[in-house]
Amino acid sequence: MAPVPEPRWRRRKEARPADIVAAALELFTEKGFAAARLDEIARRAGVSKGTLYLYFDSKEALFRAVVRDVVVPNVEALRESVLGSATPFPERLRELLPRFAAIVTALPIGAVAKMVIGESRNFPELAKVWHDDVILKSIGLLVELLEAAQARGEVRAGNPRIQAFSIMGPMLLGILWRETFTPIGGAEVDLVAAARQHAETVIDGLSLKESAR
């Protein structure tokens, strides 16, 4: 008879927090925040509930860890890549939006965003974490990009924050469409293709040549 493998939490003590966060992400996206239970998260992570509490004292703490470990690193990588580039605004936007769409397509970030929107009334802490760690950083990235482009005379003048909201609005619609309507038979949305097309629309709309007509 083959030996029974030890539980993961005994075999890889150093990986316990990562395993728990991964299990929490799976259950949050499958069931939502309210329905996800800590004992079920522990079971899926291969640890006891008591072990889970050694690292996370609540579901809210687990959600903060999901955002910190899964979402924020991708936002920071985009920020470093785009703001660290010396290329003109059109090229940077053509890089930013499709990369953002590819990340959202590959990871369950859209499902988490939908969960936050749906459960923020009963769990405002979720909305605050998402706002502070994801939305502000994402919009802030675009604001910095637009401010620099305006200063270089690459795009027309305007309120960079409003422009940033205008840029991200259609992307959010695409994300929510994929998470809400595609699963019940709605048309598939190629978010990367939509991002490429949207980038060209934005570039044309902010072009100084357009404002001179």
KAQUI-V608894 format. One record per residue. RES is the residue in one letter. PHI is phi in whole degrees, -180 to 180 (999 if undefined). PSI is psi in whole degrees, 0 to 359 (NA if undefined). Layout:
res=RES phi=PHI psi=PSI
res=RES phi=PHI psi=PSI
//
This chain:
res=M phi=999 psi=133
res=A phi=-68 psi=141
res=P phi=-64 psi=145
res=V phi=-77 psi=124
res=P phi=-65 psi=146
res=E phi=-70 psi=153
res=P phi=-57 psi=151
res=R phi=-58 psi=324
res=W phi=-69 psi=340
res=R phi=-87 psi=323
res=R phi=-75 psi=328
res=R phi=-138 psi=72
res=K phi=-57 psi=320
res=E phi=-67 psi=343
res=A phi=-96 psi=0
res=R phi=-54 psi=307
res=P phi=-58 psi=318
res=A phi=-64 psi=320
res=D phi=-63 psi=319
res=I phi=-67 psi=317
res=V phi=-63 psi=318
res=A phi=-62 psi=318
res=A phi=-66 psi=320
res=A phi=-63 psi=317
res=L phi=-59 psi=315
res=E phi=-60 psi=312
res=L phi=-73 psi=324
res=F phi=-60 psi=317
res=T phi=-74 psi=330
res=E phi=-78 psi=316
res=K phi=-116 psi=344
res=G phi=92 psi=167
res=F phi=-70 psi=313
res=A phi=-63 psi=320
res=A phi=-82 psi=341
res=A phi=-72 psi=127
res=R phi=-106 psi=145
res=L phi=-63 psi=323
res=D phi=-68 psi=327
res=E phi=-71 psi=321
res=I phi=-61 psi=315
res=A phi=-60 psi=315
res=R phi=-62 psi=316
res=R phi=-67 psi=328
res=A phi=-79 psi=349
res=G phi=79 psi=28
res=V phi=-128 psi=166
res=S phi=-80 psi=161
res=K phi=-63 psi=324
res=G phi=-63 psi=321
res=T phi=-66 psi=319
res=L phi=-56 psi=317
res=Y phi=-69 psi=344
res=L phi=-66 psi=334
res=Y phi=-110 psi=328
res=F phi=-137 psi=125
res=D phi=-92 psi=359
res=S phi=-165 psi=167
res=K phi=-66 psi=326
res=E phi=-61 psi=319
res=A phi=-64 psi=322
res=L phi=-65 psi=320
res=F phi=-64 psi=318
res=R phi=-60 psi=322
res=A phi=-67 psi=321
res=V phi=-59 psi=313
res=V phi=-64 psi=314
res=R phi=-64 psi=319
res=D phi=-93 psi=334
res=V phi=-106 psi=316
res=V phi=-91 psi=308
res=V phi=-58 psi=317
res=P phi=-58 psi=326
res=N phi=-71 psi=321
res=V phi=-63 psi=317
res=E phi=-66 psi=322
res=A phi=-65 psi=319
res=L phi=-63 psi=315
res=R phi=-59 psi=312
res=E phi=-63 psi=318
res=S phi=-68 psi=313
res=V phi=-76 psi=313
res=L phi=-75 psi=338
res=G phi=-83 psi=355
res=S phi=-85 psi=149
res=A phi=-103 psi=9
res=T phi=-78 psi=159
res=P phi=-63 psi=164
res=F phi=-53 psi=313
res=P phi=-57 psi=316
res=E phi=-66 psi=323
res=R phi=-68 psi=320
res=L phi=-68 psi=324
res=R phi=-65 psi=334
res=E phi=-83 psi=317
res=L phi=-65 psi=306
res=L phi=-65 psi=313
res=P phi=-64 psi=325
res=R phi=-66 psi=318
res=F phi=-59 psi=314
res=A phi=-63 psi=321
res=A phi=-65 psi=320
res=I phi=-64 psi=314
res=V phi=-65 psi=327
res=T phi=-73 psi=323
res=A phi=-81 psi=329
res=L phi=-112 psi=158
res=P phi=-80 psi=39
res=I phi=-67 psi=321
res=G phi=-62 psi=321
res=A phi=-65 psi=323
res=V phi=-68 psi=318
res=A phi=-61 psi=317
res=K phi=-63 psi=319
res=M phi=-62 psi=317
res=V phi=-61 psi=314
res=I phi=-62 psi=316
res=G phi=-72 psi=332
res=E phi=-115 psi=8
res=S phi=-67 psi=333
res=R phi=-66 psi=317
res=N phi=-86 psi=337
res=F phi=-131 psi=72
res=P phi=-61 psi=337
res=E phi=-62 psi=326
res=L phi=-62 psi=313
res=A phi=-63 psi=321
res=K phi=-65 psi=316
res=V phi=-62 psi=314
res=W phi=-64 psi=318
res=H phi=-62 psi=310
res=D phi=-72 psi=321
res=D phi=-98 psi=340
res=V phi=-117 psi=302
res=I phi=-64 psi=309
res=L phi=-60 psi=320
res=K phi=-70 psi=321
res=S phi=-69 psi=312
res=I phi=-65 psi=321
res=G phi=-60 psi=322
res=L phi=-60 psi=312
res=L phi=-66 psi=321
res=V phi=-60 psi=314
res=E phi=-62 psi=319
res=L phi=-63 psi=317
res=L phi=-71 psi=320
res=E phi=-61 psi=317
res=A phi=-66 psi=320
res=A phi=-66 psi=321
res=Q phi=-65 psi=318
res=A phi=-63 psi=328
res=R phi=-86 psi=357
res=G phi=75 psi=26
res=E phi=-87 psi=333
res=V phi=-135 psi=164
res=R phi=-67 psi=156
res=A phi=-70 psi=157
res=G phi=167 psi=175
res=N phi=-77 psi=112
res=P phi=-60 psi=327
res=R phi=-69 psi=318
res=I phi=-65 psi=319
res=Q phi=-61 psi=320
res=A phi=-63 psi=318
res=F phi=-62 psi=320
res=S phi=-65 psi=325
res=I phi=-71 psi=317
res=M phi=-82 psi=341
res=G phi=-54 psi=306
res=P phi=-63 psi=329
res=M phi=-66 psi=318
res=L phi=-63 psi=319
res=L phi=-59 psi=316
res=G phi=-63 psi=320
res=I phi=-64 psi=311
res=L phi=-67 psi=326
res=W phi=-61 psi=313
res=R phi=-60 psi=322
res=E phi=-83 psi=334
res=T phi=-104 psi=313
res=F phi=-101 psi=325
res=T phi=-59 psi=318
res=P phi=-63 psi=339
res=I phi=-106 psi=19
res=G phi=107 psi=1
res=G phi=-67 psi=159
res=A phi=-59 psi=142
res=E phi=-66 psi=145
res=V phi=-118 psi=120
res=D phi=-82 psi=96
res=L phi=-67 psi=327
res=V phi=-67 psi=316
res=A phi=-64 psi=319
res=A phi=-63 psi=322
res=A phi=-65 psi=319
res=R phi=-63 psi=315
res=Q phi=-66 psi=318
res=H phi=-63 psi=322
res=A phi=-59 psi=318
res=E phi=-67 psi=322
res=T phi=-63 psi=316
res=V phi=-65 psi=315
res=I phi=-60 psi=316
res=D phi=-65 psi=320
res=G phi=-70 psi=330
res=L phi=-93 psi=358
res=S phi=-63 psi=138
res=L phi=-68 psi=333
res=K phi=-63 psi=321
res=E phi=-62 psi=318
res=S phi=-71 psi=344
res=A phi=-90 psi=353
res=R phi=-70 psi=NA
//
